[in-house]
Amino acid sequence: MQPMSSLVVSVLPALLLTLSVGQAAAQTQTPKTTPAAVAASTSDAATFCSALRDPAAEARFAWQANTLKGLESKLADTLKKLDERKAELQLLTDQRAAEVKQAEARMTEIFSRMRPDAAALQLAAMDQSVAIAVLGKLPPRAASAVLNEMEASRAAQLAEAMGGRRSPTANRTPTTGGQTR
């Protein structure tokens, strides 16, 4: 035990010296803060923050307003482009409608000048909706002459469809009740 106690005796004064030097350095480096000093630093920070609050809010609002103006101008440009496209599409639609109307008038003129038997053969071979459209545009006297020349069942189908009793695309099924082979 002797060697250990001599070690403790020799190290103990050095340890005490180190601790006392550390405490003295700590006292000189960190000043003691009093509640008044803490209150003064807090009030300085509060004063600083309150002084910056209004200008910061104004700057934020100005930035937001500027951003909104930029977005509004982009939106206005986009709406202008869309209106231009809409006008172009309306022009194309009107041109197409005029072409269709002209084609229908030409087709009606052609069928009204045909002999009824030749027109009946042509209309019997056409799609039912097209045949109905052509017959509907023909003068009644010409349409009746064409229907008179058609096969009775086809003429009846077209007449019923023109009268609005059936849809032009509905297929008629036999209603005899018997099975066909």
Secondary structure, DSSP 4 states (H G I P E B T S, - for coil): -HHHHHHHHHHHHHHHHHHHHHHHHHHHHSPPPPHHHHHHHHHHHHHHHHHHHHHHHHHHHHHHHHHHHHHHHHHHHHHHHHHHHHHHHHHHHHHHHHHHHHHHHHHHHHHHHS-HHHHHHHHHHS-HHHHHHHHHHS-HHHHHHHHHHS-HHHHHHHHHHHHTSS-TTPPP---SSSPP-
